[in-house]
Amino acid sequence: MRKLIVAEFLTLDGVMEASEEWQPPYVSEDVAEAIQASIHASEAMLLGRVTYELFASYWPTQTKNEFGVADKMNSQPKFVVSSTLDKAAWNNTTLIKGNVIEEIRRPKQQPGGDIRLSGSATLAQALMQPGLVDAYWLLVHPLVRGRGKRLFADGTAMAGLKLVESKAFRSGAVLLRYEPDHWRIGAGDERRHAVDWWHHPGSGNHALRSVLFVRAGESLQARLTP
């Protein structure tokens, strides 16, 4: 089964909109290498209409093909979700117009490599709730935008994620890779029993929690004391 990877450029306050305006100063050589590796690691793209139209107007015109990125973007299978497009002319593109969730489940269930979703905030948010996102590749940049569309919009409920990779770059950007943490999501009895045990008034955990908080306070005080 293929994985759906949401790959986004973010600010510290979670903004992903108009990254072309704020990202370039942070694209050091090691950041560029990480982006290239992410693109080459996927075997298909999933896009919303706005991002698709931006990509489709740019990548087919790139003939220099540094590091093979242009060839990869132009040749790999692409899926675009849109209720307004009548056709998708970019090479090897499939148009999804209705039953979006089921239409995206279908290629995920086929054999092959990862499907990479870039930009396309509305589409990404729509796929989070039914659990279709298998991983998040988030390149976080050291600035606060203060405005703009965020990847995790107000009202987004994420049950739990686990960090599987983190990497700092020379420019100050940080790569964070997350996957759903099914234990934290609490689908099984083990999670529910653990939560019940921790909060049960008769389990002795009031004292345990107190000890943990005291020790944390003592550790912090030690760090702050000259």
N, C-alpha and C positions, 0 to 999 in steps of 0.2 A: 504494500500500500504506500502511495506517495505521500510525502509530507508537504503541507502548505506552510511556507515561511513568510511571515510579515517582516519585511526589511525596510527600515525607515531611518531617515536623518532627523534628529530631534535636538531642540534646545534644552537647557536645564529645566525650564518650566513646561516641557512637553510639547512645544509647538513644532509642527512639521510643515506648515504652509510656507511657500515661497523660499525654499531652502537655497535656491540659486542666489538670493540676496544676501544671505548671512554665512553660508557654508564655506565659500572659496578660501578665506584666510586660514582655515583650519585643515585644508587638504594637503598635509605634508606627504612626503614620499611613502611613509609607512601606512598612512590612511588610504592613499590611492591604491596601494597593494592590497589592502584588506577589502576595499570595495570591488576591485577586479576579481579577487578570489571568490567573493560572494556571488558575483554575477556568473562566473564560470562554473560554480558548484551546482547551479540550478539547471534544470532541463526544460523548464517551461515558465512562462510569465502569465500572471493574472492581473488585469488592470481594469480600473473604472474608466468611464468615457473620457473625462478631462485629461487624466494622465496618459491614456492611450493616444489621444490626439496630439499631445505634446511630443511624445516619443515618436509617433509615426511621422511627424513633420520634421524630425531632427535626424534620427538614426539612419534612415535610408540614404541621406545625403553625405554621410561620413565615409569617405573613401580611404582615409589614411589608415584606419583600422589599427591604431596602436594597441598592442597587447591582445589583439584578437577580440576586443570588446564589441566593436561594431558588427563584425561577422556573427558573433554569438547572439547579439540582440536581434539582428535582422533574420537569422535563419531558424532560431528555436521556435517551437510552437508557442502561440500566444492565445489567451482567452480574454476577450473584452466584454464587460457587462454593461449593457446600455439598453434603455427602452426607446431611445430616440434615433440611434444610428440605423440606417437601412443596409449598410454594407461596411465591411472592414477590409480596406484594400492593402494594408500592410502585409507583407509576405507571411504566410503560414499562420494567419489569425482566424480564430473561430469566434463568431459573435454569439453571445448569450443574451437573449432578450426576455425570457420569462422563466419561472420556476428556478430562480437563481440558486437557491440552496441545493436543490437536487441536481441541477446541472453542474455545480461545482463538486458535489460529492462524486459524480461519475468519473472525472479524470483522476481524482484522488484515489479511487479504488483500482485504477489501472496500474500495471507494472511500469516502473520508470523512476526517474530521479525527482528531486524536489521541485515544487512549483513555487516561484518567488513572486510575492505581491509587493509592489513598490508604489509609493504615493497612495492615491486612491483611498483617502481617509474614510469616506462614507462606506465604501465597500468593505474595508478592513473592519470597521466597527460592526457592520451587519453580520460579519462572519465570526465575530468573537462569541456572541451569545449562544449560538447553536453548537459551539465547540469545534468548529472546523479548522481553527488555527492550531498548528502543531508546534510552532516555535516562533520566537520573536528575535530578530537580529536588529539591534538598536544602536545606532552610532550617535552618541550624545555629545553635543558641542558645548564648550564652556561659555555660554552667554545666555542671558534672559531676554526673550523677545517681548514679553508683556502683552502680546496680542497675537491673534491668528488661530487657525484651526489646530486642534490638538489631536494626537492619536487616540488618547483615552478621553473621550468627551465626558462632560458632566452627566452623571447617571450611569456610566459604565460600571458594571459590577464584575470584578475579576476575583474568582474564588481563591486562587493561589497560583503563584509561579515559582519555579526554582531556577536559580542562577546556575548555568552550566559552563559559562565562559565569561571572563572579563579581561580586557586588555587596554592598557593606557598607551596613548600615542604621543609623539614628541610635541604635537601642536596643542595638547591639552584635551583633545577629544578622547572619549572612552567608548569602547565596544562592549556592549552587554548582550549576552545571548541567554534567553529564558525559554523554558518549556513549561507546560502545565504541570503543576505539582498535584498529582491525583490524591496523595495522602492528605494534603491540606484542603483539597476540595471536599473531602469528607464523605465520599461515596460509600465507604465500607464501614463495618462495625468497629474496626480497630480504631479509626479516627474518632468516632462518636464515643467509644469507651474511654479513650484517652482524655477527651475533653471533659466527660462526666467525672472521671477520676480527679482531674485537676481542680474542678470547681466544687466537688461534693463537700459539704460542710463537715462530714464525719470522717473524711479520709486523711485528716492530719495535714492537708496541704496549705491551710492558712498559715501554719508555722513555717512550712517549707518556703512559701512565697515570701514571707517576711524575711527569712534568712537570705534568700536570693537578692531581694531588694536592698537589704542592709549591706551585703557584700559588694553589690554594684556601686552603692553610694560611697563605701569606703575606698574602693578602687578609684573612683572618679576623684575623690578628695585627695588621694595620694598623688594623683597625676597633677592636680592643680596646685599642690603645696610646693613652694620653692625649696 
